[in-house]
Amino acid sequence: MRTTSQWIGIFGAALLITLSVVLVCFNPYSHVKLSASSITIVIVMLIVPSVLAAGACLIKHRGLLLAAIIWLLPYSLYLGLASIPTVWNLYLVSLLCIVASFLKSIYEPVAGNGRVAK
């Protein structure tokens, strides 16, 4: 059975992946197609750490979740704060969900291998 912190983290990661796909494929604010280098940056700096965060939430590994948060922090903050109000402010919501998942997992019991005890 999944804990609340796992569900919060998975939701945040899924939201971030969805927003990144919208940014690359269906950007409502621009009709200009993104270049290959921009798509690569979105994949490497947003989608890959989101998948890492979702995986870390599923296996209850705090170290991987912290690594994903640090990896996501600069681009999520930039996209979330660059212009207010836009749909991209949801990047902050997704980042906050992942951070909340990490903070909530701190108060759960831990096994000796860095994973949250079941």
Phi and psi restraints in degrees (value plus and minus 20) as a CYANA .aco file:
   2 ARG   PHI    -102.6   -62.6
   2 ARG   PSI     124.2   164.2
   3 THR   PHI    -107.1   -67.1
   3 THR   PSI     149.0   189.0
   4 THR   PHI     -81.9   -41.9
   4 THR   PSI     -59.9   -19.9
   5 SER   PHI     -84.2   -44.2
   5 SER   PSI     -54.8   -14.8
   6 GLN   PHI     -85.5   -45.5
   6 GLN   PSI     -65.4   -25.4
   7 TRP   PHI     -84.3   -44.3
   7 TRP   PSI     -58.5   -18.5
   8 ILE   PHI     -83.7   -43.7
   8 ILE   PSI     -65.1   -25.1
   9 GLY   PHI     -85.6   -45.6
   9 GLY   PSI     -61.8   -21.8
  10 ILE   PHI     -85.3   -45.3
  10 ILE   PSI     -61.2   -21.2
  11 PHE   PHI     -81.2   -41.2
  11 PHE   PSI     -66.0   -26.0
  12 GLY   PHI     -81.8   -41.8
  12 GLY   PSI     -62.2   -22.2
  13 ALA   PHI     -86.4   -46.4
  13 ALA   PSI     -62.2   -22.2
  14 ALA   PHI     -84.5   -44.5
  14 ALA   PSI     -60.3   -20.3
  15 LEU   PHI     -83.1   -43.1
  15 LEU   PSI     -62.1   -22.1
  16 LEU   PHI     -85.8   -45.8
  16 LEU   PSI     -60.4   -20.4
  17 ILE   PHI     -84.7   -44.7
  17 ILE   PSI     -62.9   -22.9
  18 THR   PHI     -82.5   -42.5
  18 THR   PSI     -64.6   -24.6
  19 LEU   PHI     -82.3   -42.3
  19 LEU   PSI     -58.2   -18.2
  20 SER   PHI     -87.6   -47.6
  20 SER   PSI     -58.8   -18.8
  21 VAL   PHI     -85.2   -45.2
  21 VAL   PSI     -60.6   -20.6
  22 VAL   PHI     -83.3   -43.3
  22 VAL   PSI     -61.7   -21.7
  23 LEU   PHI     -80.3   -40.3
  23 LEU   PSI     -62.7   -22.7
  24 VAL   PHI     -97.9   -57.9
  24 VAL   PSI     -64.7   -24.7
  25 CYS   PHI    -118.0   -78.0
  25 CYS   PSI     -58.5   -18.5
  26 PHE   PHI    -149.2  -109.2
  26 PHE   PSI      23.4    63.4
  27 ASN   PHI     -78.7   -38.7
  27 ASN   PSI      93.7   133.7
  28 PRO   PHI     -93.8   -53.8
  28 PRO   PSI     -31.4     8.6
  29 TYR   PHI    -121.9   -81.9
  29 TYR   PSI     -24.7    15.3
  30 SER   PHI    -170.4  -130.4
  30 SER   PSI     120.2   160.2
  31 HIS   PHI    -120.7   -80.7
  31 HIS   PSI     -16.8    23.2
  32 VAL   PHI    -102.4   -62.4
  32 VAL   PSI     111.4   151.4
  33 LYS   PHI     -93.7   -53.7
  33 LYS   PSI     118.9   158.9
  34 LEU   PHI     -90.3   -50.3
  34 LEU   PSI     127.0   167.0
  35 SER   PHI     -94.6   -54.6
  35 SER   PSI     146.4   186.4
  36 ALA   PHI     -82.8   -42.8
  36 ALA   PSI     -56.8   -16.8
  37 SER   PHI     -88.5   -48.5
  37 SER   PSI     -56.3   -16.3
  38 SER   PHI     -86.6   -46.6
  38 SER   PSI     -59.7   -19.7
  39 ILE   PHI     -84.6   -44.6
  39 ILE   PSI     -60.8   -20.8
  40 THR   PHI     -82.4   -42.4
  40 THR   PSI     -61.6   -21.6
  41 ILE   PHI     -82.9   -42.9
  41 ILE   PSI     -63.2   -23.2
  42 VAL   PHI     -82.8   -42.8
  42 VAL   PSI     -61.7   -21.7
  43 ILE   PHI     -84.9   -44.9
  43 ILE   PSI     -69.2   -29.2
  44 VAL   PHI     -92.4   -52.4
  44 VAL   PSI     -57.8   -17.8
  45 MET   PHI    -115.7   -75.7
  45 MET   PSI     -33.3     6.7
  46 LEU   PHI    -145.3  -105.3
  46 LEU   PSI     -68.0   -28.0
  47 ILE   PHI     -95.9   -55.9
  47 ILE   PSI     -66.5   -26.5
  48 VAL   PHI     -80.9   -40.9
  48 VAL   PSI     -68.0   -28.0
  49 PRO   PHI     -87.4   -47.4
  49 PRO   PSI     -45.5    -5.5
  50 SER   PHI     -88.1   -48.1
  50 SER   PSI     -60.8   -20.8
  51 VAL   PHI     -84.9   -44.9
  51 VAL   PSI     -60.6   -20.6
  52 LEU   PHI     -80.6   -40.6
  52 LEU   PSI     -62.5   -22.5
  53 ALA   PHI     -84.0   -44.0
  53 ALA   PSI     -62.9   -22.9
  54 ALA   PHI     -83.7   -43.7
  54 ALA   PSI     -62.8   -22.8
  55 GLY   PHI     -84.5   -44.5
  55 GLY   PSI     -60.6   -20.6
  56 ALA   PHI     -83.8   -43.8
  56 ALA   PSI     -57.0   -17.0
  57 CYS   PHI     -87.5   -47.5
  57 CYS   PSI     -59.3   -19.3
  58 LEU   PHI     -86.6   -46.6
  58 LEU   PSI     -60.0   -20.0
  59 ILE   PHI    -114.6   -74.6
  59 ILE   PSI     -17.3    22.7
  60 LYS   PHI      39.5    79.5
  60 LYS   PSI      29.9    69.9
  61 HIS   PHI    -132.8   -92.8
  61 HIS   PSI      90.5   130.5
  62 ARG   PHI     -87.5   -47.5
  62 ARG   PSI     -57.7   -17.7
  63 GLY   PHI     -82.2   -42.2
  63 GLY   PSI     -64.2   -24.2
  64 LEU   PHI     -86.6   -46.6
  64 LEU   PSI     -56.9   -16.9
  65 LEU   PHI     -85.8   -45.8
  65 LEU   PSI     -60.7   -20.7
  66 LEU   PHI     -84.6   -44.6
  66 LEU   PSI     -60.5   -20.5
  67 ALA   PHI     -81.5   -41.5
  67 ALA   PSI     -61.1   -21.1
  68 ALA   PHI     -85.0   -45.0
  68 ALA   PSI     -59.3   -19.3
  69 ILE   PHI     -83.9   -43.9
  69 ILE   PSI     -66.1   -26.1
  70 ILE   PHI     -83.1   -43.1
  70 ILE   PSI     -59.0   -19.0
  71 TRP   PHI     -86.6   -46.6
  71 TRP   PSI     -59.3   -19.3
  72 LEU   PHI     -99.0   -59.0
  72 LEU   PSI     -43.8    -3.8
  73 LEU   PHI     -72.9   -32.9
  73 LEU   PSI     -73.7   -33.7
  74 PRO   PHI     -84.3   -44.3
  74 PRO   PSI     -66.9   -26.9
  75 TYR   PHI     -93.8   -53.8
  75 TYR   PSI     -55.2   -15.2
  76 SER   PHI     -86.5   -46.5
  76 SER   PSI     -61.6   -21.6
  77 LEU   PHI     -84.3   -44.3
  77 LEU   PSI     -62.7   -22.7
  78 TYR   PHI     -82.6   -42.6
  78 TYR   PSI     -70.6   -30.6
  79 LEU   PHI     -86.9   -46.9
  79 LEU   PSI     -52.2   -12.2
  80 GLY   PHI     -97.6   -57.6
  80 GLY   PSI     -45.8    -5.8
  81 LEU   PHI    -132.4   -92.4
  81 LEU   PSI     -25.2    14.8
  82 ALA   PHI     -81.9   -41.9
  82 ALA   PSI     -60.7   -20.7
  83 SER   PHI    -166.6  -126.6
  83 SER   PSI     112.9   152.9
  84 ILE   PHI    -142.6  -102.6
  84 ILE   PSI     112.9   152.9
  85 PRO   PHI    -115.0   -75.0
  85 PRO   PSI     115.4   155.4
  86 THR   PHI    -165.3  -125.3
  86 THR   PSI     151.9   191.9
  87 VAL   PHI     -85.9   -45.9
  87 VAL   PSI     -42.7    -2.7
  88 TRP   PHI     -93.0   -53.0
  88 TRP   PSI     -30.8     9.2
  89 ASN   PHI     -85.1   -45.1
  89 ASN   PSI     -36.5     3.5
  90 LEU   PHI     -87.8   -47.8
  90 LEU   PSI     -36.2     3.8
  91 TYR   PHI     -80.7   -40.7
  91 TYR   PSI     -57.2   -17.2
  92 LEU   PHI     -86.7   -46.7
  92 LEU   PSI     -60.0   -20.0
  93 VAL   PHI     -82.0   -42.0
  93 VAL   PSI     -64.4   -24.4
  94 SER   PHI     -86.3   -46.3
  94 SER   PSI     -60.9   -20.9
  95 LEU   PHI     -83.6   -43.6
  95 LEU   PSI     -61.5   -21.5
  96 LEU   PHI     -84.4   -44.4
  96 LEU   PSI     -54.6   -14.6
  97 CYS   PHI     -84.5   -44.5
  97 CYS   PSI     -62.6   -22.6
  98 ILE   PHI     -87.7   -47.7
  98 ILE   PSI     -61.5   -21.5
  99 VAL   PHI     -84.9   -44.9
  99 VAL   PSI     -60.5   -20.5
 100 ALA   PHI     -83.2   -43.2
 100 ALA   PSI     -57.9   -17.9
 101 SER   PHI     -82.4   -42.4
 101 SER   PSI     -62.2   -22.2
 102 PHE   PHI     -84.6   -44.6
 102 PHE   PSI     -67.1   -27.1
 103 LEU   PHI     -84.6   -44.6
 103 LEU   PSI     -59.4   -19.4
 104 LYS   PHI     -87.1   -47.1
 104 LYS   PSI     -54.3   -14.3
 105 SER   PHI     -90.1   -50.1
 105 SER   PSI     -41.1    -1.1
 106 ILE   PHI     -82.5   -42.5
 106 ILE   PSI     -53.1   -13.1
 107 TYR   PHI    -108.2   -68.2
 107 TYR   PSI     -17.1    22.9
 108 GLU   PHI    -114.3   -74.3
 108 GLU   PSI     131.5   171.5
 109 PRO   PHI     -81.3   -41.3
 109 PRO   PSI     127.7   167.7
 110 VAL   PHI    -140.0  -100.0
 110 VAL   PSI     120.0   160.0
 111 ALA   PHI    -101.8   -61.8
 111 ALA   PSI     153.9   193.9
 112 GLY   PHI     -90.8   -50.8
 112 GLY   PSI     -32.7     7.3
 113 ASN   PHI    -117.6   -77.6
 113 ASN   PSI      -5.6    34.4
 114 GLY   PHI      67.8   107.8
 114 GLY   PSI     -24.3    15.7
 115 ARG   PHI    -113.7   -73.7
 115 ARG   PSI     134.3   174.3
 116 VAL   PHI     -92.8   -52.8
 116 VAL   PSI     112.4   152.4
 117 ALA   PHI     -86.1   -46.1
 117 ALA   PSI     129.5   169.5
